[in-house]
Amino acid sequence: MSTSDYITCYPIALSLHHYKEGFRSEPMESGSGLIGIVQGGSGKLFMRDGRSSALKEGAFFFVHAGEESFELMADPGGSLKATLISYSVQTTQEKGAGPHNLAAILGNGTVHRAAPALTESLLSQLRQAMAEESGIGLLRRQHALLELLLHLHAHQQAPDRIGNDSIQATIEYMEQRLAKPLQISELPELAGMTPSSYSRAFKRLTGLTPGGYLTRLRMLRAKELMADNNASLRDIAVSVGYQDELYFSRVFKKTEGISPSVYLKRRDRRIAVVSSYFLQDHLLALGILPIAAPSYPNYFATPSGFPSYLQDRLSGTVPLNAERPIRSSDVVRLSPDLILRTKLLHDLADKHWGEEGGAIFIDHSASWEQYFRTVASKVGRSAEAERVIRSMSQLEQDARRKLEPYVKHGKWTIIRLLPGNCRIYGVKEHTFTELFYNRLRFKPDDRITHGTYLDNAFDRLVELDPERILVIWSHEAAIQEFASDPRWQQLRAVKESRVYYPDSREWDPWGPIGREHMIKAMLRFFGKL
């Protein structure tokens, strides 16, 4: 860049976001530069290219104009508080890389960490400047933003990045030697640091002491080994570096809140599902076979009424017909240790489930991850759930890339046809539309702004006269009923042969196994268009 070239930045907007535990944001894009700063809690940053990074207080990242989308997620058991700052970049040079030079300097989607106190102070100055409406306020905004950028950039280039690499090397050393004797005192020497500076740097990077981090690694590995029914506590203790089984039990109870023997019994609990949703999908993904679970014998063409992709996996599970009221007597006679319940389609308000019988009610959520994390927390398998969620996130990102050629053209309206009822799905508050529109990036009709779905909405469909229609979860008889209506025949999508009827009977986005089955079916369907 020559001496006659200048870059300057102006703040456009500043917004505070507070996400509850386990909540994952919709994909976000910025038409301008964006700074993300974490002010509290912990979570994850997901970039469109598949990268993900842990977030905690003091973390920050940059996303550059029009380059990538990103998502934020709060960790389970906590929350995430972050400020997003949009800013514009201007340069005097006619060609070259004004904004791109800045992008190269600041990086894109890489998480770093700065001193939270100073960052918060600079953020406060920027907030105050943006509240000023005077001409001098515009100058103060620019000055405050540049100060913040310089502060954050300095931490990107800070010498302790080399130290962080050394700390990471000792973490990898811990992971490789979980079953072997390991002295914490040898780690500072491996990192080339003094014991005190190593401990400070380690806690700054991980939030834990070296000893606490090693214990966490060992307990996570121990719980994985406990999934093997043939493994003894003695063998598990030795496998994670404890020669004394009793000492291992004391450490396990201190960190996990229950003894290893109680944890093993909890794993083997007899669990029943009483729900309109297939929460048995969630349990199977966690390695647990429920003793009873909901079925829909008039909907699914299987002997059990379970979907075909769960049929074999649920061998031995008693099907509970969810097309009619499920009574407590249907379940209690099976002597479950735990009953997972959600609101039923036919809820009898049965008072005999009873907390004393081990019944746990799970609140409604539009997020499959929230259901999954809740179920996992109730059965002591939260670590396993996070691995499944990460795997599913990768599957969604891969599917999005494969579907890019099909999502670029046209805007979609999603409907379900029931006897006498045309249901139009909205753009939010529903698990399927959240996947279809937000994660897979199909474009909705701009005129659809409602959430969940509208019932008895055929007149509205005629009014919209949509460009493309996706018909899901619909019986042939209902499809024929609407197809015979002259108004249906006049729809633009019908006349242009842009109504799509995938075999979606077993499309179920609410559980990890069904979600994977559905995404693969969607890839096959759209790949043939």
Secondary structure, DSSP 8 states (H G I E B T S, - for coil): --TT--EEEEEEEEEEEEE-TT-B---B--SSEEEEEEEEEEEEEEETTS-EEEEETTEEEEE-TTT--EEEEE-TTS-EEEEEEEEEEEES-SSS-HHHHHHHHH-SS--EE--HHHHHHHHHHHHHHHH--SHHHHHHHHHHHHHHHHHHHHHHS-THHHHHHHHHHHHHHHHHTTTS---GGGHHHHHTS-HHHHHHHHHHHHSS-HHHHHHHHHHHHHHHHTTSTT--HHHHHHHTT-S-HHHHHHHHHHHHSS-HHHHHHHHT--EEEESSS-HHHHHHHTT---SEEEE-TTTS-SSSSS-HHHHTTTTT-EEEETTS---HHHHHTT--SEEEE---TT----TTS-GGGTEEE----S-HHHHHHHHHHHTT-HHHHHHHHHHHHHHHHHHHHHHHHHHSS--EEEEEEETTEEEEE-SBS-HHHIIIIIIS---B-TT---BSEESS-HHHHHHH--SEEEE-S--HHHHHHHHTSHHHHT-HHHHTT-EE----TT--TTSHHHHHHHHHHHHHHHHT-
